[in-house]
Amino acid sequence: MSTEALARLAEERVDHRFKGLPPDADGLTVAELTAQRRNLFADGFATPVLALSAERLEHNLRLMETYATRHGLAFAPHGKTTMAPQLFQRQIDYGAWGITLAVPHQVRVARAYGVRRVFLANEVVDAAALRWFSGQLSADPDFRLVCYVDSVRGVKLMDAALTGAARPLDVVVELAAGEGARTGVRTEAECAAVADAVAATTTLRLVGVAGYEGEVPRADRERVRAWLRRLVALAVDFDKAGRFVGVEEIVVSAGGSAWFDAVAEVFAEIPGLSSPVLKLLRSGAYVSHDDGHYRRLTPFNRVPEEGALEPAFRLWTQVVSRPSPSQAFVNAGKRDAAHDLDLPFAQVVRRDGTERPATGVSVTALSDQHAWLRTTDGADVRVGDWVGLGLSHPCTSFDKWPLIPVAEADGTVVEYIRTFF
């Protein structure tokens, strides 16, 4: 990645664009504010403010590096979760092959910060975007982009847009997770037709197969493994048919954040092919993990001997109304907290520098700028208290916060993460 581009992030000045930051920091550069090592609770941060735990972030990065290495997997974590080049760099520092992305704009962000390897988990038929890809590939011989294809029509549109390209675009056929699932080719016969369409072009090069097991209908361990074995068999069949002649490595890719243990198990069964196989895992939510959806679904629940991810997010709010013994309101709502999968979780109450569990406190609803709290008899919650909320679904948490403080356990802020959505 580009150290110069990353360094420029620290030159950005703090102002009204970045909610939660201390008002008296306006005009400082991010680097100047970082150097002050302010305390999240005592040095002017304004609620609501989302923070990442420095220690838990580090733990999660290290754990997934260890997991991928142990299982012989290359790792391209899905960058759409964070859209944070600083975290992309950390992920690459921890052994990632590259970064997975979903749409052309995200690739533009990654390239602006020098990401050299991108796995684009989507078919792209936008001519302007494809021409931009071609320009990037022509200008930088070290840049590698691998993109989904899932239809003959899509291949034809891509070929037309890429006419005259200096380098072919590497593509993988996306195998759908089943009938009624999301994108992807539904049958092996249709996969072969798409591969034939790629072979008929000079602008595209078939390098493998891929898909997303998280879309398997009524997913359970056996259904997911069965689909993964279909994906592996497709790669084997393509190889036997000579579809990967001249390819330096054959890409076989899957893996969200709920079934990567099944991916590791089935990818270990991939036989020797005509070229080395890049077994590419794409899980992204691990970097922050969460207190809801992925805490329930993480494969580490099934393989506890391999470790455990730790929720790294906490949304700090303040009680602004206590209208009755059974109700309170804090000053964060849908604009601040993920709510597409679960409501936030009241975890801790902080008063006068002392933190304790949020016993008897639960979130029952969100308005645009308020969370509704139910409080049981005896719940000790007062106007002015800080309430720390856990969140569910990282992918819709990062996108609400353009500059996120990273705090150590004692509240010292040691870094600010810039996001681009």
Buried (B, 14 or more C-beta within 10 A) or exposed (E): BBEEBBEEBBEBBBEEEBBBBBEEBEEBBBEBBBEEEBBBBEBEBEBBBBBBBBBBBBBBBEBBBBBBEEBEBBBBBBBBBBBBBBBBBBBBEBBBBBBBBBBBEBBBBBBEBBBBBBBBBBBBBBEEBBBBBBEBBEEEEEBBBBBBBBBBEBBBBBBEBBEEBEBBBBBBBBBBBBEEBEBBBBEBEBBBBBBBBBBEBEBBBBBBBBBBBBBBEEBEEEBBBBBBEBBBEBBBBBBEEEBBEEBEBBBBBBBBBBBBBBBBBBBEEBEEBBBEBBBBBBBBBBBBBBBBBBBEBBBBEEBEEBBBBBBBBBBBBBBBEBEEEEBBBBBBBBEBBBBEBBBBBBBBBBBEEEBEEBBBBBBEEBEEBBBBBBBEEEBEBEEEBBBBBBBBBBBBBBBBBBBBBBBBEEBBBEBBBBBBB
